[in-house]
């Protein structure tokens, strides 16, 4: 299988296992309601429901890890390889045109007054 096919299969398996988890939750709720309705005091879940939930969780975890695809590097060095130092410090956000320098040395206007 190609990389894209593996990712798609992983996502499909994750969806199916999520549906199994929903089913185990629904089964647990129905079992508890049934147990309360007949007056049973022991409210522990049957092993089938617990196993269904745990197996679905394990399969979904593996499927999501497989379905992610290729991970990108997160190191600072890998990110900075894309930029030059001139490109980093010449952004418009570093250029300030309205600063307090005009108050330190007043500029004479056209009439020669301050």
DAKA-V128598 format. One record per residue. N is the residue number from 1. PSI is psi in whole degrees, 0 to 359 (* if undefined). Layout:
BEGIN
((N/PSI) (N/PSI))
END
This chain:
BEGIN
((1/148) (2/172) (3/320) (4/324) (5/322) (6/318) (7/317) (8/319) (9/320) (10/318) (11/322) (12/318) (13/323) (14/320) (15/317) (16/318) (17/328) (18/321) (19/322) (20/323) (21/319) (22/320) (23/320) (24/325) (25/318) (26/318) (27/321) (28/317) (29/316) (30/320) (31/317) (32/321) (33/320) (34/318) (35/319) (36/325) (37/330) (38/1) (39/22) (40/133) (41/330) (42/110) (43/28) (44/148) (45/150) (46/154) (47/332) (48/318) (49/318) (50/315) (51/321) (52/317) (53/315) (54/320) (55/318) (56/322) (57/316) (58/316) (59/320) (60/322) (61/313) (62/318) (63/322) (64/325) (65/319) (66/324) (67/355) (68/320) (69/199) (70/132) (71/148) (72/149) (73/145) (74/11) (75/154) (76/324) (77/318) (78/325) (79/321) (80/347) (81/339) (82/344) (83/153) (84/165) (85/328) (86/324) (87/333) (88/319) (89/10) (90/23) (91/152) (92/336) (93/341) (94/349) (95/113) (96/120) (97/342) (98/82) (99/181) (100/5) (101/332) (102/336) (103/337) (104/324) (105/94) (106/143) (107/137) (108/139) (109/187) (110/333) (111/353) (112/6) (113/162) (114/*))
END
